[in-house]
Amino acid sequence: MSDEPKEPLELTYYSDVLCVFAYASEVKLKALQEAHGRHLKITRRICDSFGDTAKKIGEGWREKGGWEGYADHVSEIADRFDHIALHGDVWRKVRPASSYSAHLLLKALEVAGADEQRLGNAAWALREAFFAGAADIGRWDVQRDVLRNAGIQLDAAEAAIGDGRAFAALAADLTAAEEQKIEGSPSFVLPDDRQKLYGDVGFRILDTNVRERLRRPEAGEPAWC
């Protein structure tokens, strides 16, 4: 009899498209999926970190240099990662008003039937356009151009926005994040909230937690993570 799990393990990934740590974490999600294949199901959900950037940065960073201070902060973070690029205008000249608009489009793609690979490609295209290209992805016209240039069709997604289903999906994510007490972006959650990892979590830590949960210890047996 095979010891392989019958159902894939679900890893829920909460993030905000304007979060630099989430931008850097995309490569970890890809590596996890490549490592575990059909045994791992990644579910993307939205959390609110940059819903109102004027309040978060303009007001929140007023005593720390304001927009310029925050831009310096993001630059210092980006310098830690070799696989991402940061345009000098990000948060200095290009300041998306909100991440909600981009999140709505990502949820619309999901509602329209996009699979994890397509959703991942769309999220990466938007993040790359902002951080590396200094494109204001808070704007609908910019989002549309970015995704269409990435080869992602939007007709069905636009229909999901038009009839309200995308709004409902976004609201459901925000409610779930509140109920699960998600601290911020990015957050990685394994079933039953037994593992909830937040922030710049290393790939080996993520991989170890996934492997231990896939091992599926018997009831009462302690897990080693």
N, C-alpha and C positions, 0 to 999 in steps of 0.2 A: 504494500500500500504506500502511495506517495505521501511524503511529509509536506509537500508544497501546499501553501494556503489556497483554499478554494476561491476566496474573494480577495481582490486587491486591497492593500492597505491604503486608506485615504489620508493624505497629507493636505491639510487646509492651509493655504498661504494667503495671509492678509497683508495688503500693501497699499501704498499711495503712489501714484504714478510720478509725482514730483519729489519723491524721497530719494536722495542719493544712495542711501544704503540699500534700498530696494533695487535701484538701478544696478548696483554692484552684485546683488544677490541673484539676478537672473541666471548667471552662469552656473550657480550652485543648483538651481532647480533643474537645469538641463542635464547637469552631471548626475543628479539623483535619478532622473528618469532613465538615462542611459545605463546606469548601474543596475537598476531594478526592473526595468521594462514593464511588462504587464502585471507585475506583482505590486506596483505602486500606482495609485491614482492621485494626481495633483489637482486640487480644486482651488481655483483662484477666487478670492473674495476681496472686497474693498474695505479699507478702514479710513477714517477721517483724520488726516494729519495736516493737509493743506487745503481744506475746504474754503478757508478765508485767509489768503496769504497776507492781506493788508493788516489783519489782526495778529496773525502768528509772527510775521517778520517785521512789518512796519511798526507795530506797537510793541510786540514781544521782545524785539531786539533794539528798542530805542536807546536803552542804556548801554548797549554793547556795540554800538556803531551802526545800528539800523540796517538798511539793505546792504550797504557795503560791508559791514561787519559780518552779516550772515553769508554773503558771497565769499568772503575770506574763509569762513568756517567750512563751507562746502568745498572750496578749493583744497583745503588741508585734508579733508576726508578723501576726496578724489585722488589725491597724490598717493594714497596708500595702496591703490589698486592699479595694476598694470593693464588690466583688460578693459578699462573704461576711459573715456575722454571727456574733458570738460572745456567748453567754450568760455572765453574770458568775459563774455557779456551776460552769462547766466546769473540772474538775480541782481546784476548791476544795472543793465539796460533792459533786459527781457525779464518781465515779472508777470507770469500768468496770474490772473486774479483768483482763480480757483482750479482745483484738480477735478471738481465734480463733473465738468463738461466732458473731459476725456474719460472719466470713469463711466459716465452714462453710455458713451459710445462702446466701450469695452463690454459693458453688461448687455448692450443691444446685440453685439456680435454673439455673445453667449446664448441669449434668448433665441437668436436666429439659427442656432444649431452649430456654432463653431466648436471644434474639438480643442483639446488642450494645446496641441501644437500650433493651431491657428491663433488661439488666444495669446499664447506666449509670443508668437511672432508679432502680433499687433501691439502688445504691451511693450515689447522691446523696441519696435519701430518708433513708438511715441516717446519713450524714454530717451532713445538715442537722438531723436530729432531735437528734443529740448536740451539735454545736457551736452551733447557733442555739437549740435548744430545751432543752438540758441534760437529755436523756433518756439513761438508762443503757442504751446499746445493746449492752452485754455480756450483758444478760439476754434469755433466749429469749422471754419474754412481751412485752417491750418491742419486740424486733425484729419479732415477728409482728404486733403492733398497728400499728407504723410502716408496714410493707409493705402490709398489708391496707388501711390508710387511704390508701395511694398507689395503690390499685387493682390490686395485684399478687397474683394467686392463688398459694397456697402448697401446695396438695394434692400436686402432683407433686414439689415440692421436699422436702416432709416425707417422702415415700416414698423419695427419694434419700438422705436422712439415715438413715432407718430400715433400709435394706438395705446401708448402708455405702459406696455409690458416692460420696457427697459427701466422706466422709473420705478416700477414695482420691484424689479430685481435689485436695483441699487438700494432701495429702502430696506429690503430684506437683508442685504449684506451689512448695512449700517446697524440694523437691529441686532443681528447675530454677533457683530463685533462688540456691541455694548453688553449683550448677555454673557458672552464669553470673557468679558473683562480684558479685551485686547488692549495692551498698553501703548502700542504704536506700530509704526511701519519700519521694517517688515516683521511679521510674526508667523511662526511655524507651529501649527497645532496638530497633534496626533489624536486619534480617537479617544473619547471619554475624558478629554482634557488632561490625560495623564502626563503628557509632555507638552509644554507650551514654551517655546523658545523665542526670544525677542531680541531684535537688533542685529548687529554684525556677528552672526553665529558662524563659526567655521564649518566648512564642508564635512570634515571628519566627525564633528559632533553630530551634525544632522544625519550623516550616513550611519553612525553607530546607533542612534536612536531608532532609525528606520529598520535596520537589520535586527535589532533586539525585538521590536514589535512584530516583525515578520516571523521571527522564531516562535512567537505565540506560546509563552510559558503556560503550563497548566495552572488552573485556579489555585491560588494560595502560594504558588512558587514565586519567589522574589525575582524581579527583573534586575538586570545588571546595568541599568542606565536610568 
